[in-house]
Amino acid sequence: MAAGCAGPLPAPEPGAGPGAIRLESLVIRNVSYSQVSEVTLRVPATGEFVSCANIPIHGHCRAGFPQRSYQGHEIEISWQQDGRRESTGAFEIEGADRLDPRQPASVRVLITPAGTAVTEFVQPGR
């Protein structure tokens, strides 16, 4: 089965202030032992979201977008796994203070066998 990502892509932002973290992509990885579906990462404060229809066992979905500055808004992740609807509830991604503002970052989401989602920021070479 094919995996696919969809969602309104954010508009390019003009240069943010110095030290702002620039995001350029989202990767959702299924590290569980079953297919996950209807995966959605939503930013309630802005209404923006990214969705993946199906992510096979140990597969992933990647969405790139024009770079934008990270605003620190809470996110919420929901998905279907083993016949159950799972959700993280709203939370902030931690670790932005450890990023190099000179390089763009990505957000990585791991969907686990326990029905949880783990998020982190990643940068090349870090």
Backbone atoms as SQL, in Angstrom:
CREATE TABLE atoms (id INTEGER PRIMARY KEY, chain TEXT, resi INTEGER, resn TEXT, atom TEXT, x REAL, y REAL, z REAL);
INSERT INTO atoms VALUES
  (1, 'A', 1, 'MET', 'N', 0.825, -1.171, 0.000),
  (2, 'A', 1, 'MET', 'CA', 0.000, 0.000, 0.000),
  (3, 'A', 1, 'MET', 'C', 0.875, 1.242, 0.000),
  (4, 'A', 2, 'ALA', 'N', 0.494, 2.239, -0.729),
  (5, 'A', 2, 'ALA', 'CA', 1.298, 3.451, -0.832),
  (6, 'A', 2, 'ALA', 'C', 1.000, 4.403, 0.313),
  (7, 'A', 3, 'ALA', 'N', 2.019, 5.081, 0.781),
  (8, 'A', 3, 'ALA', 'CA', 1.854, 6.113, 1.799),
  (9, 'A', 3, 'ALA', 'C', 1.805, 7.450, 1.093),
  (10, 'A', 4, 'GLY', 'N', 1.053, 8.364, 1.636),
  (11, 'A', 4, 'GLY', 'CA', 0.991, 9.686, 1.035),
  (12, 'A', 4, 'GLY', 'C', 0.798, 10.745, 2.087),
  (13, 'A', 5, 'CYS', 'N', 1.295, 11.929, 1.840),
  (14, 'A', 5, 'CYS', 'CA', 1.155, 13.049, 2.761),
  (15, 'A', 5, 'CYS', 'C', 0.376, 14.142, 2.067),
  (16, 'A', 6, 'ALA', 'N', -0.419, 14.853, 2.819),
  (17, 'A', 6, 'ALA', 'CA', -1.177, 15.963, 2.267),
  (18, 'A', 6, 'ALA', 'C', -1.398, 17.004, 3.331),
  (19, 'A', 7, 'GLY', 'N', -1.712, 18.190, 2.907),
  (20, 'A', 7, 'GLY', 'CA', -2.046, 19.255, 3.838),
  (21, 'A', 7, 'GLY', 'C', -1.700, 20.582, 3.235),
  (22, 'A', 8, 'PRO', 'N', -2.303, 21.638, 3.777),
  (23, 'A', 8, 'PRO', 'CA', -1.955, 22.953, 3.251),
  (24, 'A', 8, 'PRO', 'C', -0.525, 23.290, 3.615),
  (25, 'A', 9, 'LEU', 'N', 0.267, 23.610, 2.634),
  (26, 'A', 9, 'LEU', 'CA', 1.654, 23.960, 2.909),
  (27, 'A', 9, 'LEU', 'C', 1.718, 25.402, 3.381),
  (28, 'A', 10, 'PRO', 'N', 2.533, 25.677, 4.403),
  (29, 'A', 10, 'PRO', 'CA', 2.644, 27.044, 4.883),
  (30, 'A', 10, 'PRO', 'C', 3.247, 27.951, 3.821),
  (31, 'A', 11, 'ALA', 'N', 2.820, 29.187, 3.831),
  (32, 'A', 11, 'ALA', 'CA', 3.380, 30.175, 2.905),
  (33, 'A', 11, 'ALA', 'C', 4.799, 30.510, 3.330),
  (34, 'A', 12, 'PRO', 'N', 5.680, 30.837, 2.376),
  (35, 'A', 12, 'PRO', 'CA', 7.035, 31.223, 2.756),
  (36, 'A', 12, 'PRO', 'C', 6.983, 32.445, 3.665),
  (37, 'A', 13, 'GLU', 'N', 7.859, 32.476, 4.642),
  (38, 'A', 13, 'GLU', 'CA', 7.921, 33.599, 5.570),
  (39, 'A', 13, 'GLU', 'C', 9.091, 34.493, 5.235),
  (40, 'A', 14, 'PRO', 'N', 8.915, 35.772, 5.413),
  (41, 'A', 14, 'PRO', 'CA', 10.076, 36.640, 5.281),
  (42, 'A', 14, 'PRO', 'C', 11.053, 36.319, 6.400),
  (43, 'A', 15, 'GLY', 'N', 12.288, 36.718, 6.266),
  (44, 'A', 15, 'GLY', 'CA', 13.313, 36.411, 7.260),
  (45, 'A', 15, 'GLY', 'C', 12.884, 36.779, 8.665),
  (46, 'A', 16, 'ALA', 'N', 12.960, 35.824, 9.547),
  (47, 'A', 16, 'ALA', 'CA', 12.644, 36.079, 10.954),
  (48, 'A', 16, 'ALA', 'C', 13.875, 36.680, 11.604),
  (49, 'A', 17, 'GLY', 'N', 13.744, 37.090, 12.828),
  (50, 'A', 17, 'GLY', 'CA', 14.855, 37.712, 13.541),
  (51, 'A', 17, 'GLY', 'C', 16.033, 36.771, 13.704),
  (52, 'A', 18, 'PRO', 'N', 17.185, 37.323, 14.059),
  (53, 'A', 18, 'PRO', 'CA', 18.362, 36.484, 14.246),
  (54, 'A', 18, 'PRO', 'C', 18.120, 35.478, 15.370),
  (55, 'A', 19, 'GLY', 'N', 18.611, 34.289, 15.172),
  (56, 'A', 19, 'GLY', 'CA', 18.450, 33.240, 16.175),
  (57, 'A', 19, 'GLY', 'C', 17.164, 32.452, 16.040),
  (58, 'A', 20, 'ALA', 'N', 16.297, 32.808, 15.094),
  (59, 'A', 20, 'ALA', 'CA', 15.051, 32.068, 14.896),
  (60, 'A', 20, 'ALA', 'C', 15.359, 30.711, 14.263),
  (61, 'A', 21, 'ILE', 'N', 14.679, 29.682, 14.722),
  (62, 'A', 21, 'ILE', 'CA', 14.836, 28.339, 14.151),
  (63, 'A', 21, 'ILE', 'C', 13.961, 28.256, 12.901),
  (64, 'A', 22, 'ARG', 'N', 14.553, 27.785, 11.804),
  (65, 'A', 22, 'ARG', 'CA', 13.837, 27.634, 10.542),
  (66, 'A', 22, 'ARG', 'C', 13.507, 26.168, 10.318),
  (67, 'A', 23, 'LEU', 'N', 12.229, 25.879, 10.121),
  (68, 'A', 23, 'LEU', 'CA', 11.781, 24.520, 9.842),
  (69, 'A', 23, 'LEU', 'C', 11.577, 24.356, 8.346),
  (70, 'A', 24, 'GLU', 'N', 11.948, 23.159, 7.814),
  (71, 'A', 24, 'GLU', 'CA', 11.785, 22.920, 6.379),
  (72, 'A', 24, 'GLU', 'C', 11.106, 21.611, 6.038),
  (73, 'A', 25, 'SER', 'N', 10.888, 20.718, 7.027),
  (74, 'A', 25, 'SER', 'CA', 10.213, 19.465, 6.703),
  (75, 'A', 25, 'SER', 'C', 9.716, 18.766, 7.960),
  (76, 'A', 26, 'LEU', 'N', 8.867, 17.779, 7.714),
  (77, 'A', 26, 'LEU', 'CA', 8.316, 16.916, 8.749),
  (78, 'A', 26, 'LEU', 'C', 8.479, 15.483, 8.264),
  (79, 'A', 27, 'VAL', 'N', 8.959, 14.605, 9.138),
  (80, 'A', 27, 'VAL', 'CA', 9.064, 13.184, 8.816),
  (81, 'A', 27, 'VAL', 'C', 8.313, 12.423, 9.902),
  (82, 'A', 28, 'ILE', 'N', 7.356, 11.594, 9.493),
  (83, 'A', 28, 'ILE', 'CA', 6.624, 10.732, 10.425),
  (84, 'A', 28, 'ILE', 'C', 7.059, 9.312, 10.134),
  (85, 'A', 29, 'ARG', 'N', 7.656, 8.654, 11.130),
  (86, 'A', 29, 'ARG', 'CA', 8.133, 7.272, 10.988),
  (87, 'A', 29, 'ARG', 'C', 7.262, 6.336, 11.809),
  (88, 'A', 30, 'ASN', 'N', 6.898, 5.228, 11.203),
  (89, 'A', 30, 'ASN', 'CA', 6.149, 4.186, 11.898),
  (90, 'A', 30, 'ASN', 'C', 7.157, 3.149, 12.374),
  (91, 'A', 31, 'VAL', 'N', 7.494, 3.171, 13.648),
  (92, 'A', 31, 'VAL', 'CA', 8.448, 2.197, 14.197),
  (93, 'A', 31, 'VAL', 'C', 7.709, 1.087, 14.946),
  (94, 'A', 32, 'SER', 'N', 6.395, 0.988, 14.701),
  (95, 'A', 32, 'SER', 'CA', 5.600, -0.051, 15.358),
  (96, 'A', 32, 'SER', 'C', 5.597, -1.322, 14.505),
  (97, 'A', 33, 'TYR', 'N', 4.840, -2.296, 14.953),
  (98, 'A', 33, 'TYR', 'CA', 4.774, -3.582, 14.258),
  (99, 'A', 33, 'TYR', 'C', 3.462, -3.753, 13.508),
  (100, 'A', 34, 'SER', 'N', 2.771, -2.629, 13.268),
  (101, 'A', 34, 'SER', 'CA', 1.536, -2.665, 12.494),
  (102, 'A', 34, 'SER', 'C', 1.425, -1.392, 11.674),
  (103, 'A', 35, 'GLN', 'N', 0.627, -1.461, 10.617),
  (104, 'A', 35, 'GLN', 'CA', 0.422, -0.276, 9.789),
  (105, 'A', 35, 'GLN', 'C', -0.325, 0.778, 10.599),
  (106, 'A', 36, 'VAL', 'N', -0.013, 2.039, 10.366),
  (107, 'A', 36, 'VAL', 'CA', -0.778, 3.127, 10.961),
  (108, 'A', 36, 'VAL', 'C', -1.420, 3.914, 9.822),
  (109, 'A', 37, 'SER', 'N', -2.546, 4.529, 10.105),
  (110, 'A', 37, 'SER', 'CA', -3.253, 5.271, 9.064),
  (111, 'A', 37, 'SER', 'C', -3.868, 6.536, 9.639),
  (112, 'A', 38, 'GLU', 'N', -4.315, 7.392, 8.739),
  (113, 'A', 38, 'GLU', 'CA', -4.961, 8.653, 9.114),
  (114, 'A', 38, 'GLU', 'C', -4.125, 9.435, 10.126),
  (115, 'A', 39, 'VAL', 'N', -2.826, 9.538, 9.862),
  (116, 'A', 39, 'VAL', 'CA', -1.916, 10.254, 10.755),
  (117, 'A', 39, 'VAL', 'C', -2.010, 11.749, 10.449),
  (118, 'A', 40, 'THR', 'N', -2.263, 12.539, 11.468),
  (119, 'A', 40, 'THR', 'CA', -2.375, 13.991, 11.288),
  (120, 'A', 40, 'THR', 'C', -1.586, 14.704, 12.371),
  (121, 'A', 41, 'LEU', 'N', -0.741, 15.619, 11.969),
  (122, 'A', 41, 'LEU', 'CA', -0.078, 16.538, 12.892),
  (123, 'A', 41, 'LEU', 'C', -0.745, 17.887, 12.669),
  (124, 'A', 42, 'ARG', 'N', -1.336, 18.427, 13.736),
  (125, 'A', 42, 'ARG', 'CA', -2.087, 19.680, 13.645),
  (126, 'A', 42, 'ARG', 'C', -1.512, 20.708, 14.601),
  (127, 'A', 43, 'VAL', 'N', -1.494, 21.958, 14.164),
  (128, 'A', 43, 'VAL', 'CA', -1.101, 23.087, 15.006),
  (129, 'A', 43, 'VAL', 'C', -2.402, 23.832, 15.332),
  (130, 'A', 44, 'PRO', 'N', -3.015, 23.567, 16.493),
  (131, 'A', 44, 'PRO', 'CA', -4.313, 24.171, 16.798),
  (132, 'A', 44, 'PRO', 'C', -4.324, 25.700, 16.716),
  (133, 'A', 45, 'ALA', 'N', -3.247, 26.366, 17.100),
  (134, 'A', 45, 'ALA', 'CA', -3.213, 27.836, 17.115),
  (135, 'A', 45, 'ALA', 'C', -3.329, 28.447, 15.725),
  (136, 'A', 46, 'THR', 'N', -2.873, 27.715, 14.692),
  (137, 'A', 46, 'THR', 'CA', -2.877, 28.272, 13.334),
  (138, 'A', 46, 'THR', 'C', -3.826, 27.542, 12.390),
  (139, 'A', 47, 'GLY', 'N', -4.259, 26.339, 12.772),
  (140, 'A', 47, 'GLY', 'CA', -5.101, 25.531, 11.895),
  (141, 'A', 47, 'GLY', 'C', -4.319, 24.757, 10.852),
  (142, 'A', 48, 'GLU', 'N', -3.000, 24.918, 10.799),
  (143, 'A', 48, 'GLU', 'CA', -2.183, 24.190, 9.826),
  (144, 'A', 48, 'GLU', 'C', -2.095, 22.722, 10.226),
  (145, 'A', 49, 'PHE', 'N', -1.946, 21.872, 9.218),
  (146, 'A', 49, 'PHE', 'CA', -1.827, 20.441, 9.485),
  (147, 'A', 49, 'PHE', 'C', -1.105, 19.752, 8.345),
  (148, 'A', 50, 'VAL', 'N', -0.619, 18.561, 8.647),
  (149, 'A', 50, 'VAL', 'CA', -0.055, 17.664, 7.642),
  (150, 'A', 50, 'VAL', 'C', -0.655, 16.299, 7.928),
  (151, 'A', 51, 'SER', 'N', -1.076, 15.587, 6.878),
  (152, 'A', 51, 'SER', 'CA', -1.700, 14.273, 7.039),
  (153, 'A', 51, 'SER', 'C', -1.000, 13.235, 6.184),
  (154, 'A', 52, 'CYS', 'N', -0.984, 12.019, 6.662),
  (155, 'A', 52, 'CYS', 'CA', -0.495, 10.869, 5.905),
  (156, 'A', 52, 'CYS', 'C', -1.593, 9.817, 5.938),
  (157, 'A', 53, 'ALA', 'N', -1.990, 9.330, 4.771),
  (158, 'A', 53, 'ALA', 'CA', -3.078, 8.359, 4.688),
  (159, 'A', 53, 'ALA', 'C', -2.688, 7.027, 5.323),
  (160, 'A', 54, 'ASN', 'N', -1.593, 6.442, 4.896),
  (161, 'A', 54, 'ASN', 'CA', -1.141, 5.138, 5.391),
  (162, 'A', 54, 'ASN', 'C', 0.373, 5.135, 5.490),
  (163, 'A', 55, 'ILE', 'N', 0.879, 4.599, 6.580),
  (164, 'A', 55, 'ILE', 'CA', 2.326, 4.426, 6.725),
  (165, 'A', 55, 'ILE', 'C', 2.546, 2.961, 7.079),
  (166, 'A', 56, 'PRO', 'N', 3.192, 2.200, 6.188),
  (167, 'A', 56, 'PRO', 'CA', 3.391, 0.773, 6.446),
  (168, 'A', 56, 'PRO', 'C', 4.344, 0.535, 7.617),
  (169, 'A', 57, 'ILE', 'N', 4.377, -0.704, 8.066),
  (170, 'A', 57, 'ILE', 'CA', 5.279, -1.102, 9.146),
  (171, 'A', 57, 'ILE', 'C', 6.694, -0.666, 8.792),
  (172, 'A', 58, 'HIS', 'N', 7.336, 0.051, 9.678),
  (173, 'A', 58, 'HIS', 'CA', 8.686, 0.578, 9.529),
  (174, 'A', 58, 'HIS', 'C', 8.847, 1.502, 8.321),
  (175, 'A', 59, 'GLY', 'N', 7.731, 2.070, 7.846),
  (176, 'A', 59, 'GLY', 'CA', 7.770, 3.029, 6.748),
  (177, 'A', 59, 'GLY', 'C', 7.758, 4.458, 7.282),
  (178, 'A', 60, 'HIS', 'N', 7.725, 5.411, 6.362),
  (179, 'A', 60, 'HIS', 'CA', 7.686, 6.810, 6.777),
  (180, 'A', 60, 'HIS', 'C', 6.943, 7.654, 5.747),
  (181, 'A', 61, 'CYS', 'N', 6.579, 8.840, 6.176),
  (182, 'A', 61, 'CYS', 'CA', 5.948, 9.855, 5.340),
  (183, 'A', 61, 'CYS', 'C', 6.741, 11.134, 5.554),
  (184, 'A', 62, 'ARG', 'N', 7.105, 11.792, 4.464),
  (185, 'A', 62, 'ARG', 'CA', 7.909, 13.021, 4.562),
  (186, 'A', 62, 'ARG', 'C', 7.188, 14.145, 3.824),
  (187, 'A', 63, 'ALA', 'N', 7.124, 15.291, 4.466),
  (188, 'A', 63, 'ALA', 'CA', 6.527, 16.482, 3.846),
  (189, 'A', 63, 'ALA', 'C', 7.516, 17.623, 3.953),
  (190, 'A', 64, 'GLY', 'N', 7.946, 18.141, 2.817),
  (191, 'A', 64, 'GLY', 'CA', 8.812, 19.314, 2.795),
  (192, 'A', 64, 'GLY', 'C', 7.954, 20.546, 2.537),
  (193, 'A', 65, 'PHE', 'N', 8.413, 21.695, 2.959),
  (194, 'A', 65, 'PHE', 'CA', 7.681, 22.937, 2.732),
  (195, 'A', 65, 'PHE', 'C', 8.669, 24.092, 2.739),
  (196, 'A', 66, 'PRO', 'N', 8.243, 25.261, 2.221),
  (197, 'A', 66, 'PRO', 'CA', 9.141, 26.419, 2.256),
  (198, 'A', 66, 'PRO', 'C', 9.555, 26.716, 3.699),
  (199, 'A', 67, 'GLN', 'N', 10.791, 27.065, 3.894),
  (200, 'A', 67, 'GLN', 'CA', 11.279, 27.317, 5.259),
  (201, 'A', 67, 'GLN', 'C', 10.432, 28.374, 5.948),
  (202, 'A', 68, 'ARG', 'N', 10.178, 28.134, 7.221),
  (203, 'A', 68, 'ARG', 'CA', 9.438, 29.090, 8.043),
  (204, 'A', 68, 'ARG', 'C', 10.017, 29.071, 9.443),
  (205, 'A', 69, 'SER', 'N', 9.878, 30.157, 10.154),
  (206, 'A', 69, 'SER', 'CA', 10.437, 30.211, 11.508),
  (207, 'A', 69, 'SER', 'C', 9.526, 29.452, 12.470),
  (208, 'A', 70, 'TYR', 'N', 10.145, 28.762, 13.397),
  (209, 'A', 70, 'TYR', 'CA', 9.414, 27.998, 14.410),
  (210, 'A', 70, 'TYR', 'C', 8.833, 28.964, 15.428),
  (211, 'A', 71, 'GLN', 'N', 7.533, 28.858, 15.654),
  (212, 'A', 71, 'GLN', 'CA', 6.833, 29.783, 16.539),
  (213, 'A', 71, 'GLN', 'C', 6.622, 29.239, 17.946),
  (214, 'A', 72, 'GLY', 'N', 6.919, 27.967, 18.184),
  (215, 'A', 72, 'GLY', 'CA', 6.767, 27.381, 19.513),
  (216, 'A', 72, 'GLY', 'C', 5.341, 27.004, 19.877),
  (217, 'A', 73, 'HIS', 'N', 4.431, 26.981, 18.883),
  (218, 'A', 73, 'HIS', 'CA', 3.040, 26.604, 19.161),
  (219, 'A', 73, 'HIS', 'C', 2.944, 25.132, 19.551),
  (220, 'A', 74, 'GLU', 'N', 1.932, 24.813, 20.329),
  (221, 'A', 74, 'GLU', 'CA', 1.648, 23.415, 20.640),
  (222, 'A', 74, 'GLU', 'C', 1.188, 22.696, 19.372),
  (223, 'A', 75, 'ILE', 'N', 1.454, 21.403, 19.337),
  (224, 'A', 75, 'ILE', 'CA', 0.983, 20.551, 18.248),
  (225, 'A', 75, 'ILE', 'C', 0.156, 19.427, 18.844),
  (226, 'A', 76, 'GLU', 'N', -0.593, 18.752, 18.007),
  (227, 'A', 76, 'GLU', 'CA', -1.324, 17.557, 18.411),
  (228, 'A', 76, 'GLU', 'C', -1.204, 16.546, 17.286),
  (229, 'A', 77, 'ILE', 'N', -0.933, 15.295, 17.641),
  (230, 'A', 77, 'ILE', 'CA', -0.777, 14.231, 16.653),
  (231, 'A', 77, 'ILE', 'C', -1.857, 13.196, 16.925),
  (232, 'A', 78, 'SER', 'N', -2.555, 12.767, 15.873),
  (233, 'A', 78, 'SER', 'CA', -3.550, 11.706, 16.016),
  (234, 'A', 78, 'SER', 'C', -3.356, 10.697, 14.887),
  (235, 'A', 79, 'TRP', 'N', -3.759, 9.444, 15.134),
  (236, 'A', 79, 'TRP', 'CA', -3.593, 8.386, 14.136),
  (237, 'A', 79, 'TRP', 'C', -4.439, 7.181, 14.512),
  (238, 'A', 80, 'GLN', 'N', -4.580, 6.263, 13.556),
  (239, 'A', 80, 'GLN', 'CA', -5.281, 4.992, 13.746),
  (240, 'A', 80, 'GLN', 'C', -4.227, 3.896, 13.790),
  (241, 'A', 81, 'GLN', 'N', -4.295, 3.023, 14.814),
  (242, 'A', 81, 'GLN', 'CA', -3.311, 1.946, 14.970),
  (243, 'A', 81, 'GLN', 'C', -3.989, 0.750, 15.620),
  (244, 'A', 82, 'ASP', 'N', -3.899, -0.409, 14.984),
  (245, 'A', 82, 'ASP', 'CA', -4.505, -1.636, 15.506),
  (246, 'A', 82, 'ASP', 'C', -5.981, -1.454, 15.848),
  (247, 'A', 83, 'GLY', 'N', -6.694, -0.719, 14.986),
  (248, 'A', 83, 'GLY', 'CA', -8.125, -0.530, 15.183),
  (249, 'A', 83, 'GLY', 'C', -8.497, 0.503, 16.242),
  (250, 'A', 84, 'ARG', 'N', -7.526, 1.176, 16.819),
  (251, 'A', 84, 'ARG', 'CA', -7.781, 2.187, 17.852),
  (252, 'A', 84, 'ARG', 'C', -7.398, 3.564, 17.343),
  (253, 'A', 85, 'ARG', 'N', -8.135, 4.557, 17.759),
  (254, 'A', 85, 'ARG', 'CA', -7.789, 5.953, 17.469),
  (255, 'A', 85, 'ARG', 'C', -6.903, 6.434, 18.600),
  (256, 'A', 86, 'GLU', 'N', -5.701, 6.906, 18.264),
  (257, 'A', 86, 'GLU', 'CA', -4.737, 7.391, 19.256),
  (258, 'A', 86, 'GLU', 'C', -4.550, 8.896, 19.092),
  (259, 'A', 87, 'SER', 'N', -4.178, 9.571, 20.166),
  (260, 'A', 87, 'SER', 'CA', -3.923, 11.004, 20.111),
  (261, 'A', 87, 'SER', 'C', -2.969, 11.389, 21.232),
  (262, 'A', 88, 'THR', 'N', -2.110, 12.339, 20.949),
  (263, 'A', 88, 'THR', 'CA', -1.162, 12.808, 21.957),
  (264, 'A', 88, 'THR', 'C', -1.759, 13.866, 22.864),
  (265, 'A', 89, 'GLY', 'N', -2.806, 14.532, 22.428),
  (266, 'A', 89, 'GLY', 'CA', -3.228, 15.752, 23.096),
  (267, 'A', 89, 'GLY', 'C', -2.239, 16.851, 22.712),
  (268, 'A', 90, 'ALA', 'N', -2.530, 18.078, 23.067),
  (269, 'A', 90, 'ALA', 'CA', -1.678, 19.205, 22.684),
  (270, 'A', 90, 'ALA', 'C', -0.418, 19.255, 23.553),
  (271, 'A', 91, 'PHE', 'N', 0.728, 19.503, 22.909),
  (272, 'A', 91, 'PHE', 'CA', 2.001, 19.616, 23.629),
  (273, 'A', 91, 'PHE', 'C', 2.982, 20.420, 22.797),
  (274, 'A', 92, 'GLU', 'N', 4.013, 20.939, 23.449),
  (275, 'A', 92, 'GLU', 'CA', 5.082, 21.650, 22.749),
  (276, 'A', 92, 'GLU', 'C', 6.240, 20.698, 22.494),
  (277, 'A', 93, 'ILE', 'N', 6.873, 20.825, 21.345),
  (278, 'A', 93, 'ILE', 'CA', 8.064, 20.035, 21.041),
  (279, 'A', 93, 'ILE', 'C', 9.224, 20.652, 21.818),
  (280, 'A', 94, 'GLU', 'N', 9.939, 19.831, 22.543),
  (281, 'A', 94, 'GLU', 'CA', 11.070, 20.324, 23.328),
  (282, 'A', 94, 'GLU', 'C', 12.366, 20.213, 22.533),
  (283, 'A', 95, 'GLY', 'N', 13.345, 21.020, 22.886),
  (284, 'A', 95, 'GLY', 'CA', 14.674, 20.909, 22.308),
  (285, 'A', 95, 'GLY', 'C', 15.052, 21.996, 21.324),
  (286, 'A', 96, 'ALA', 'N', 14.172, 22.948, 21.055),
  (287, 'A', 96, 'ALA', 'CA', 14.509, 24.012, 20.101),
  (288, 'A', 96, 'ALA', 'C', 15.724, 24.804, 20.563),
  (289, 'A', 97, 'ASP', 'N', 15.923, 24.898, 21.862),
  (290, 'A', 97, 'ASP', 'CA', 17.052, 25.669, 22.400),
  (291, 'A', 97, 'ASP', 'C', 18.399, 25.006, 22.121),
  (292, 'A', 98, 'ARG', 'N', 18.398, 23.749, 21.692),
  (293, 'A', 98, 'ARG', 'CA', 19.649, 23.036, 21.395),
  (294, 'A', 98, 'ARG', 'C', 19.998, 23.054, 19.902),
  (295, 'A', 99, 'LEU', 'N', 19.192, 23.727, 19.101),
  (296, 'A', 99, 'LEU', 'CA', 19.415, 23.751, 17.655),
  (297, 'A', 99, 'LEU', 'C', 20.338, 24.897, 17.256),
  (298, 'A', 100, 'ASP', 'N', 21.007, 24.709, 16.131),
  (299, 'A', 100, 'ASP', 'CA', 21.857, 25.743, 15.553),
  (300, 'A', 100, 'ASP', 'C', 20.983, 26.601, 14.641),
  (301, 'A', 101, 'PRO', 'N', 20.734, 27.875, 14.987),
  (302, 'A', 101, 'PRO', 'CA', 19.843, 28.707, 14.175),
  (303, 'A', 101, 'PRO', 'C', 20.385, 29.021, 12.776),
  (304, 'A', 102, 'ARG', 'N', 21.651, 28.691, 12.524),
  (305, 'A', 102, 'ARG', 'CA', 22.219, 28.929, 11.197),
  (306, 'A', 102, 'ARG', 'C', 21.828, 27.849, 10.201),
  (307, 'A', 103, 'GLN', 'N', 21.274, 26.725, 10.702),
  (308, 'A', 103, 'GLN', 'CA', 20.891, 25.621, 9.823),
  (309, 'A', 103, 'GLN', 'C', 19.398, 25.337, 9.966),
  (310, 'A', 104, 'PRO', 'N', 18.724, 24.985, 8.861),
  (311, 'A', 104, 'PRO', 'CA', 17.311, 24.617, 8.965),
  (312, 'A', 104, 'PRO', 'C', 17.160, 23.295, 9.716),
  (313, 'A', 105, 'ALA', 'N', 15.996, 23.099, 10.289),
  (314, 'A', 105, 'ALA', 'CA', 15.699, 21.888, 11.060),
  (315, 'A', 105, 'ALA', 'C', 14.458, 21.204, 10.495),
  (316, 'A', 106, 'SER', 'N', 14.296, 19.950, 10.886),
  (317, 'A', 106, 'SER', 'CA', 13.103, 19.177, 10.563),
  (318, 'A', 106, 'SER', 'C', 12.495, 18.686, 11.874),
  (319, 'A', 107, 'VAL', 'N', 11.226, 18.347, 11.822),
  (320, 'A', 107, 'VAL', 'CA', 10.563, 17.710, 12.955),
  (321, 'A', 107, 'VAL', 'C', 10.399, 16.242, 12.598),
  (322, 'A', 108, 'ARG', 'N', 10.815, 15.363, 13.522),
  (323, 'A', 108, 'ARG', 'CA', 10.644, 13.918, 13.317),
  (324, 'A', 108, 'ARG', 'C', 9.655, 13.408, 14.360),
  (325, 'A', 109, 'VAL', 'N', 8.681, 12.635, 13.892),
  (326, 'A', 109, 'VAL', 'CA', 7.689, 12.013, 14.756),
  (327, 'A', 109, 'VAL', 'C', 7.849, 10.506, 14.624),
  (328, 'A', 110, 'LEU', 'N', 7.949, 9.812, 15.734),
  (329, 'A', 110, 'LEU', 'CA', 8.023, 8.351, 15.743),
  (330, 'A', 110, 'LEU', 'C', 6.734, 7.803, 16.346),
  (331, 'A', 111, 'ILE', 'N', 6.004, 6.988, 15.588),
  (332, 'A', 111, 'ILE', 'CA', 4.819, 6.306, 16.101),
  (333, 'A', 111, 'ILE', 'C', 5.293, 4.959, 16.633),
  (334, 'A', 112, 'THR', 'N', 5.104, 4.704, 17.915),
  (335, 'A', 112, 'THR', 'CA', 5.682, 3.533, 18.582),
  (336, 'A', 112, 'THR', 'C', 4.692, 2.377, 18.701),
  (337, 'A', 113, 'PRO', 'N', 5.200, 1.161, 19.005),
  (338, 'A', 113, 'PRO', 'CA', 4.312, 0.019, 19.207),
  (339, 'A', 113, 'PRO', 'C', 3.360, 0.215, 20.392),
  (340, 'A', 114, 'ALA', 'N', 3.724, 1.040, 21.343),
  (341, 'A', 114, 'ALA', 'CA', 2.900, 1.266, 22.536),
  (342, 'A', 114, 'ALA', 'C', 1.741, 2.229, 22.278),
  (343, 'A', 115, 'GLY', 'N', 1.591, 2.695, 21.043),
  (344, 'A', 115, 'GLY', 'CA', 0.510, 3.626, 20.739),
  (345, 'A', 115, 'GLY', 'C', 0.800, 5.040, 21.194),
  (346, 'A', 116, 'THR', 'N', 2.077, 5.396, 21.207),
  (347, 'A', 116, 'THR', 'CA', 2.476, 6.754, 21.574),
  (348, 'A', 116, 'THR', 'C', 3.237, 7.380, 20.408),
  (349, 'A', 117, 'ALA', 'N', 3.413, 8.690, 20.478),
  (350, 'A', 117, 'ALA', 'CA', 4.197, 9.395, 19.464),
  (351, 'A', 117, 'ALA', 'C', 5.297, 10.169, 20.173),
  (352, 'A', 118, 'VAL', 'N', 6.509, 10.044, 19.664),
  (353, 'A', 118, 'VAL', 'CA', 7.665, 10.732, 20.207),
  (354, 'A', 118, 'VAL', 'C', 8.114, 11.744, 19.156),
  (355, 'A', 119, 'THR', 'N', 8.372, 12.988, 19.574),
  (356, 'A', 119, 'THR', 'CA', 8.784, 14.014, 18.616),
  (357, 'A', 119, 'THR', 'C', 10.157, 14.547, 18.983),
  (358, 'A', 120, 'GLU', 'N', 10.860, 15.007, 17.944),
  (359, 'A', 120, 'GLU', 'CA', 12.160, 15.639, 18.157),
  (360, 'A', 120, 'GLU', 'C', 12.503, 16.520, 16.966),
  (361, 'A', 121, 'PHE', 'N', 13.350, 17.509, 17.213),
  (362, 'A', 121, 'PHE', 'CA', 13.915, 18.302, 16.137),
  (363, 'A', 121, 'PHE', 'C', 15.194, 17.618, 15.678),
  (364, 'A', 122, 'VAL', 'N', 15.457, 17.647, 14.382),
  (365, 'A', 122, 'VAL', 'CA', 16.707, 17.099, 13.849),
  (366, 'A', 122, 'VAL', 'C', 17.307, 18.095, 12.869),
  (367, 'A', 123, 'GLN', 'N', 18.637, 18.117, 12.832),
  (368, 'A', 123, 'GLN', 'CA', 19.380, 18.936, 11.881),
  (369, 'A', 123, 'GLN', 'C', 20.493, 18.080, 11.291),
  (370, 'A', 124, 'PRO', 'N', 20.885, 18.385, 10.051),
  (371, 'A', 124, 'PRO', 'CA', 21.990, 17.644, 9.442),
  (372, 'A', 124, 'PRO', 'C', 23.249, 17.759, 10.321),
  (373, 'A', 125, 'GLY', 'N', 23.915, 16.665, 10.522),
  (374, 'A', 125, 'GLY', 'CA', 25.180, 16.674, 11.259),
  (375, 'A', 125, 'GLY', 'C', 25.060, 16.851, 12.760),
  (376, 'A', 126, 'ARG', 'N', 23.865, 16.781, 13.292),
  (377, 'A', 126, 'ARG', 'CA', 23.672, 16.929, 14.745),
  (378, 'A', 126, 'ARG', 'C', 23.060, 15.704, 15.328);
